Structures are given as structure tokens and as C-alpha cells.
Amino acid sequence: MPLEIITVPCLKDNYAYLLRDKATGKVALIDAPEDAPIRAALDERGWHLDQILITHHHSDHIDGVETLRASFNCSVIGASADKHRLPKLDVELAEGDTVTVGDSKGQVLEVYGHTIGHIAFHFPSAKALFSADSLMTMGCGRLIEGTAEQMWQSLSKMAALPGDTIVHTGHEYTEANTRFALTVDPDNAALQARAETVSALRAAGQPTVPTLLSSELATNPFLRAVAPEVKVHIGMPNASDAEVFAEIRKRKDKF
């Protein structure tokens, strides 16, 4: 792979990601929840931070930006639509724009729903998607600002990527997400098997992130709003996919 990707646990349950382009040695960071663990990961490897790529404005994704910028004189990159509540941006991005980390090129996806202005980064050559709080492992972000229809469009956009895409999400929420998934998709054998794997990983103190998109398509209840068996189980056999998603999201909010 052209990118070396390091997962950096931050705060209570956040993840940040360091990306190093192997051809050039350039290093980028996806989100900056806090300074110390990111700085430690850089120091351990002797890496210099060149860029910070921000997915959205929530404090648990940006609180480390300014101290890291001051230390490394790195550029800060984020969504033009969100710039009024992000740290000062050196580069503003929108849907369809390209971001480069050395020789590696990423595509910008607007993935509204959790917030308005949320973006994701897809690096096809590395088969890597950084979806933060939009598509999450076995879940999706709460609809804090956007609508169910917007989130469904965002999830559908990401679901259309190749199945071998590796999904890097913003939080370690998988165990709770899995418990909920079993309430709306209880007969899914793939989900049952995954629940056992997730439980074992967490019991051992291991992360469940990142994950394969193909696995999410098979087990994530929000992506499975398209499945007839899910629609039947929740009593909406003739509803649209978007309507079923909206109902599943409401149930998760109350779970």
C-alpha cells in the first residue's frame, strides 16, 4: 500500500489516524482530538506532521489542532462549508475535490447528517476511507444537525465504494452498536458471528476499528435498511430504504 496508516487512540473512545506517504515521507493526520497521544505517535516514529485533515467541527475532533499546528507548522485542511466553526483553514475543500498526501491522492466526500459540513476522505490507492462520525463500525453518527434523508444519502454514497475498502471511523462504539444491531436484524448469521468477534476483541482490550466495508454491508443495521428481512422484522415491509433507515436511527436513539 502507498500509505502507512497508524491508528491513534485519543480521549475516552476517539480515534485519530496518521497517514505517511511511503514515496515521499509526507505525513498527514485525520482529526486531532487531543495533542499528547498524536505527538507521542509521531515522536516514536520520528515523523514530521505536514498536514491536518479535519472531518467536522466537533471539539473531540479538533481540540488538538492549534497546538500541533504551532509545533509542526503544518497546514490545516477542512470543509469550506464548515470553515466558520473550524480552526483557520489553509485549504478549503468540497465534494469532488482532491487532497494530496505526498504522492497519494484522496477524494473528498460530503457526508452530511451527523453535522452539516461533515466530510470524509477516500484514498482509493490505499483502499482507505476515513469516515469519522458518519459511517461508523456497526453504526452511524447521531443526527445532530442533518436529516435522516441526508444521512441516508451519505451512507449510500459510501456503501457504493469497493467492498475491500477499509473503513476508519472516529470512535470505538462497536460493542454497543452490535447489541443494538441484534435487535433489528436478529436472524443475520453474519451479524451473530461478528458479535462474538467484537465481544472477544473488547474483552481483550483490542480495537474493533478499522473494518472492511464488505463486513459493514453484511452486518451494519443502518446499511441493511435495504434488506427485505430487516424491513419485515421492524414491521415496514413496503417502506422505502430511506424510511427504514430513519426508523432504525430513531430506535437507536432510544436504545
Secondary structure by P-SEA (a helix, b strand, c coil): cccbbbbbbcccbbbbbbbbcccccbbbbccccccaaaaaaaaaacccccbbbbcccccccccccaaaaaaccbbbbbbcccccccccccccccccbbbbcccbbbbbbbccccccbbbbbbbccccccccccccccccccccccccaaaaaaaaaaaaaccccbbbbbcccaaaaaaaaaaaaccccaaaaaaaaaaaaaaaaccccccccaaaaaacccccccccaaaaaaaccccccaaaaaaaaaaaaaac
